[in-house]
Amino acid sequence: MDKGSLRQCLRTDDGYADASIRNYCKDVLDSIEDLNVITSAKPPEKKRCLTTLYEQQVDGLGKLPDESIFAIENDVLYHPSRFDFVPSNGDFCYQTNFYNLTSKGFLRHETGRCYSQLVAKNHVWKANLQARLDALKNGWHLTWAEPGQCDPPGVMSNIETYSAEFPDVGIRHGKNYTGDRVSEDPDLYIDRIPYWGDYKELWEKINATKQETRKLNIGSGCMLMPGYINFDTVKVVRGEKSTDVIGEAQNILDFFEPDSFDEIVCCHLLEHLRPLDGEKLIKDCYKLLKKNGVLIIECPDILKCIQMWNEKNPTFGNPPSVHKLMTFFYGWRKDQWRDYGYHQYGYTEDTMAELMTSCGYKVIKKCEGRMHGRRARDFRVEGKKE
């Protein structure tokens, strides 16, 4: 293989490994030259299962050329020379020099045929995945997740194995898809392996990558969220908790540095702002978020409010109260909130998703709101800064 050419890689991420593990593995991977890595993340609304995993892989393979593809997982460490391997005749090639990093030491993985060690031609891999998806829909029970092992009826695969000079290391963290699958025999664990060194020192390096997760709750009101910086126009005290920062949401950039938050929540805030101010706040939140940070917005859905009224929802009383309906549309004034108690604009789940998309976010979730206790009325839209 020409060292100057790119080695094609598909990295699957189910989001279950701790940030410190994912960050360290990604840093190691990023340090390897000449890799083209496509990441296929599990959609947040999807269940963690084989069907979702296979769909992730099919989607990722569709973004890669029809060449040999190296499978990568977000909780595995790879030696740079691993990507110099060139398959010969096998449909699926598995690298067998593989150890697990556990709290007890390094543990040799006996079979070595793990998804994280796979190399395969794109079209062969994709065809195998599609056969597996079809078989699962027809009720077939899979005992192995890896292509080429216990394939569906009628699918025949040639498997090739090879052993790299330096081992790859899978990090066991209890949230692996295979669970905490390690041996209880203390004699099987060793303290050191080539290239990666002592297991305790490796754990220290991984844990050193932990970053503090910063979260911001704009328009916190009485909903003072633990673990968040609670920001609002007036100070609210609830027991031992109180508003952390006092200020106007329209001037949020005066209070915090760009690229400084992992998550921002705006719960029942946007409808209290004029449309242009609401759009500006969404754009300002984008500036405040780190890469891959998420903005969460919840608001009343004006179409749901109308639907609830037409269906004589008991929320409005018996007989239904027009005044109650008006508070859904226009809010109400409480002296402590001054004019911010009134609603200035109305949104639906779809119009909010469109607005967030226009401001640069990738919408990753749309569902019922859950923070204000009115799930039938409210919506929730989550957008990621990519």
N, C-alpha and C positions, 0 to 999 in steps of 0.2 A: 504494500500500500504506500502511495506517495505521501510522505510525511506532511506535505504542504496542503493536502486535500482535507476536507472536513469529514470527520467521522459522525455519522448520523445517530442520534440518541432520542429515545422516547422516555420521558420521566413522568411516572404516574404519582399523583399526590392525593391521598385520601384525607389529609388534614388532621390525622390522629396523632402523629408524633409531636412531642413538645417542641416549642419554638427553638430551644437551645439545640436540640438534635437536628432539626431541619436546617437551621442556619449554619451549623458547623458542616454538615454534609454538603450543603450548597456551596459554602466557601471553598471546600476541598475540590468540588467539581469545577467551580469557576476558575480555579487555578490551573486546570488542565487545558492546554492549548489545542486549537483546531477541532473543537467539538461544536456541532450544531445541535443544541438541546431544545426539543419541543416539550413543554410541560402540559400534561392533560390532568386537570384538577377535577375532583369529584364535585358535581353540582351540589350545593348545600341542601336542596330539597330532595335529593336522591338517597335512597337507603344504601347503606354499606353492604354490598353483597356481590356475588360473582357476576350477575348481570350488569350491574353498574360498572364494575371493573372492566369487563369486556367492552362495554360501550365506550368507556373512557379511552381504551386502547385503540379501538377502531377509529374514533374521532382524531386521536393524535397521529395515527399512521397516515390518515388522509392528508396531513400537512407535511409529510416527509416524502422524499423521492423513493423510487423503487430500487433501493439499494439494501445492503445489510444494515439492520437497525440494532443498536445495542439497547437493551431494556435497562432502565435505571429506576431505582426507588429512592424516595426522599429520606430514608433512614438507613442508607447503606453507604459505606465509604469505599471509594474505588482508587486503585493505584493507577497512575497515568499509563503505564505500559499495557494495561488491560485492553485499551482501545486500539492497539496495534494488531490485534488478532484478525486474521482473514479466514472466513469459513471456507471449507472445501466442498464436500458433497452433501452434508447433512441439511435437512430442512430446518431443524432446530439444533443449535449448538449451545451447550451449557458449560460454563466455566466451573470447575469443581474445587479449586483451591479457595475455600470459603470458610470463614470463622464467624461465630456470633460473639459479640461483646456483651457480657452480662455483669452483674454486680459481684460475681464470684471470680471472674477472670474470662479468658478467651476459651470458647468451646468449639471444637471442630464440627462443622456441619457434614455429616457422613454422606448423605446422598449427593449434595452439591447441585442438584437439579432444582434450583429455585428460580422464580421469575426474574429476580434481580440479577441473575447470572446469564440470562438468555441473550443470544444473538441470532437473528433470523432475517431472511429476505422479506421485504415489506409485503409483497403480494401473497406469499405463502402464509405468513403470520395472519394477515387480515382474513384470508379464506378460512383458516382454522378457527379464528374467533367467531366468524359468522356462523360456521357450522355448530359451534358451541352455543351461541345465542339461540339458534333455531332449536337445538336439542333441549335447552332449558325451557323454552316455551312449550315444548311437547312433553314436559314432565320428566325428562331424563335427569337422574341424580349424578352429579359430578363428585368424584372423590379427590381429584387433583385439579388445581387451578391452572397449572402450567401447560401451555401448548406442547403437543407431542407426547404427553403422558395421560394415559387413560382417555384417549380421544373418543369423540362420539362414534357410534356405529357407522361403518362405511368410510371412515377417515383413517388413512394410513400415513404415518410420518416416520421419516428417518431421523434418528437422534445421533448427534455427534457430541462427544465430550472432549474437553481439553483442560489442562491445568496451567494456569498462569504462574509466572515466576514468583510473584508476590500476591499474597491473599487479599481478597476483598473482605470487608467487615460489615456484617449486619448488626445493627444496634437493637438489642432487646429492651423494650421499654414497657411491656405489659399491655400496650395498645396496638401491637402488631396485629395484622389480620389473622395470623395463626395463634394469637394469644401469647401467653408467657410459656412457650414450649421450650423448655430447657431440661437438662438432665439433673437428677438429684445426686449423682455419683461425684463426690468431690475430687476423685482421682482423674477425672476427665478434663479438668480445668487446668489451664496453664497461664502463667503470668505475663509472658512475652511472646510476640510473634514477629517475624521479619517485617521491616519497614515501619510498622505501626508502634513498636516498642512495648512499654509496660502498660497494662490495662488500666491501672489506677491513674497514671499520668494522662492517658487518653481520655478517661472520664473527666479529669480536671479541665482539660482543654475544651471538651464539649460543654461542660457546665459554665465555663468562663464566657461563652457566647450568649448567655442569657441577657436579654435586654428588657428593661422595665417597660411594661405595656402602659401607655398613657391613653386615658379615655376622658372625653369632655362631654358634659351634659349641658347643652345650651337651652336656656329657658326652663331651668330646672323647677321653678315654682316650689310646690310642696313635695315634689317627687325628688328628694335628695338621695341620689344613688350612691351606695358605697363603692369605692374603687374608682370613682369618677371625680373630676373637677367640676363642681356644680356652679353654673354661671347664670345670673339673672339680673334684672334691673333693680330688685329690692332684696333685702336680706330676709331670709326665712329661717326660723329656728324650730327644729323638731327634736326635742329631747337633747341629746348630746350632739346632734348633727345640725349644721347650718350651711347656708350658701357660702361657697368659698370665694368667689370673685363677683363683684358688683359692677355692672356695666351694660351698655346697650348692645344688642346683638348685631346691629348694623355696623358697629365699630369693633367687631371681634378681632380683627387683625391688629388692633392697637394693643391687645392684651397678650397675644401668644405668637411664637415664632412659626414660620412656615415649616412644613414637613416634620411636625412634632407630635402628632397624635396617630394612634393606631385605630381609634374608633371615636366617632362623634355621634351623639344622639340629639335629635331635635324632635321632641315629643309634644305634639299639640302646641307648636310654636308658629309654624309657617302661616296658618290661617289667620293669625293675629297681626301679620305684617302685610303692608301693601304689596301687590304682585311684584313690582320691580325690586323692592327691598328683599322679598323672599328669594327672588332669583339671585340677587347679589350675595345673600347669605350662603346659598348653596355653592356659589362659585368661591366664596371666601373659605368655606369648609374644605373645598377641594385643595386650596393652597395650604391649609393647616394639616391635612392628612399626609402621613408617610406613604410611600409606594405600597400598594396593596392594602392601604387603610380603607375603612368602611364607614360610610355615612348612613345612619338609620333615621328615617323620617316616618312619623305617624301623625295622621290627621283624620278628622271626620271626612267621610266620603259623602259628598252632597247628593249623589244619586241614591246611595243607600238610605239617606235620611228621607228622601221622597218616597222610596219604596216602603220603608218602615211605616210612614204615615198612611200610605194607601192601604197597607195591609192591617191597619189598626193595631200596630204593635203595642203591647201592654206598657211599654216604656212611657208612653204619652198619657197614661191614666185611663180611667173609665168614668165619664166619657173622656175622649181624647182632648188634651189641652193644646190649643193653638199656641199659647205662650211657651209651652215646653218645646214645641216644634221650632219656634222662633229662636230659642236659645241654641238649638242645634245649628241653625243657620248663622246667627249673628252673635252668639256668645252672650255674655252679660258682664256688667261692670262690678268689680269689687274695688273698694277704695284703695286697697294696698297696691293694686295693679294699675291704677289710674286708667287711662283709655286703652291699655293693652288687653283689657278683658273682652273687648269687642273683636269680632271677626272682621277682617278686612277683605278676605277673598275665600273662594272655595275650590277644592280640588277633588279629583277622583284618583283611584289607584293608577289608572292609565295616564292621565294628564301629568301626574307627578313623575311617573317613570319617564315620560317623554321629556319633561323639563330637566330631570337629572341627566338623561342621556345627552341632551343638548349642551349641558354644562361640563361634559367630558367623562362622566361616570359610566361604568359598565354595570347595568342593573343585574343583580345576582339573585334577588328574591322579591316576590310580591305575595302578600298574604294578608290575613286579617290583623288588625292592630291588637296588641295585647297588654299595653302598659296602662291604659285608662279604664280597663274593665268593661269596655263596650265593644266587644269583638264584632257584633253584628253591624255596628255603625262605622267603625274605624278601619283604615287600611294601614299597612306597613310596607314601605319600599326600602330596600337596601341597595346601595350602589358602591362599587369598589373603584378606587383610584388605581389605575394600572400604569 
